[in-house]
Amino acid sequence: MELSKNWIFRISLIGMTLFFIILYYGAYRTFNCGWPEDVGLLNQLIYNFVHHFSLDASIYHFKNSFGDDHFRPIVLVFAPIYLLFQNAFTLIVLSIIFASIAAFLLVKISERFFKDWRISLIFFVIFMLYPATINAYL
């Protein structure tokens, strides 16, 4: 029984991660991202950090710093990966992967508390399909 439980979570995690990557790839390619200015600003901030070691942005005349619009220090972790794949979609994929890691950790925590894998699966599905989590990918 233990093996089947692990496979259900693995298939669910990989399947939902790939589903959201494909879904947001279509949205990105058709210029249908939820907040294109946020994606563009984040893309430029990381680009400037990687190439000029600067946290300034020049696409907004009233927001010219890393912390003016949204302070997200975690995006500096994205910089080495962004250096390899310099595209705004890379940031969306990394956001989805980080949300999937958070979902995996949520499953492990709920397994300790509830001792029932079905409850953990419910928490996992609710977390991955929660609108705020889905909007965080953009």
N, C-alpha and C positions, 0 to 999 in steps of 0.2 A: 504494500500500500504506500509506503514511503517513496518508492521510486516513481509511482504514477503521480503523486502529489507534486514532486519536484518537476516532472516533465510538464505538467499542466501550467505551472508558474513560468517555466522557461519559455514554452511555446507562446503563452499569453504575453509575456514581456517582449519577446522578440517580435511577435506578430503585431502588437499595438505600436511598438516603436517604428517598425517598417511602414505600417499603415499611416502614421502621422507624418513620417518623412515623405512618403509618396504624395499624401494629401497636400502638404505644404509646399512640395516642389511644384505641383500644379498651380497653386495659388501664387507662388513666387514668379513662375514663368509667365503668368498671365497678368502680372502687376495687380494682383488681388490680395496682397498681404493686408492684414488688419490695420496695421499702423506703419505704412511705408516710410514715414519720416523717422520713426524710431529705428527701423532697420537701417536706413541710410545713415543716420547719425551714429549709430553704434558701429556700423561698417567703417565710417570715416575715422572715428575715434581710435579704433583698433589699428587701422591702416597707419594713421599718424604715429601711434605708439610704436608700432613695429618698424616703420621706416625712418621716423624722425625723433623717436623717443620723446614725444610730446603728447600731452593729454589735451590739446586744444583742437577745436573743430572750427571750420570756417564756412560751413554750409548754412549755419544760422547766424544772423548778424547780432541777435540778442542773447544767444546761448553759445558761448565760446569756450567752455571749459568742460572737463570730464564730469564734474559734479553738479553742473547747473541744471540740467534737465532731469536725469535720473542717475542717482549715484549707485553704480553697480560695480563694486570692486572685483567681483567674480569674473568679469569679462577679461581681466588681465591674465587670467589663467588660460583663456582662449588664444592669447597672442602667439604662442609657439605653433599651435595647430593652424592658426590663420596665416602664419608665415609660409606654411607649406601649401595651403589651399586658399588663395586670396580671392574670396568671393563672399558676397553677403549671405548666400544660402548656407555657407559653412557655419555661420553663426546660428542660423535656425536649426540646423542639424545638431549642433552641439547643445543647444537649449533642449531639444527633444531628448538627447542622450542623457543629459543631466537630470531631466525630469524622470526618465526611466530608472536611473540609479536611485533617485529619491523614492520611487515606487517600490523598488526592490528592498530598500531599507525599511520602508513602511511595512512590507510583508513580513520581514524578519522580526520587527518589533511586535507586530500584532500576533505573530505565532508564539512569541514568549508570553504575552499577556493572556491570550484566549485559548491557547493549546488546541485550536481547531483550525485546520487548514482551509475549511470552507469560509469561515469568517474572514480569514486573511485574504482569500480570493475576492470576497465582496469589497473589502477595503481597497484592494488593488484596483478593481474595476471602477469603483467610485472615484478614486483619486485620479486615474488616467482619463476618465470621461468628465471630470468636473470642469465646468466652463472656464473658471479662472486658471486652471492648469493648462487647458488648451490655448487660451489667450496668451499665456506666458511664453508659448513657443515662438510667438511672433516678435 
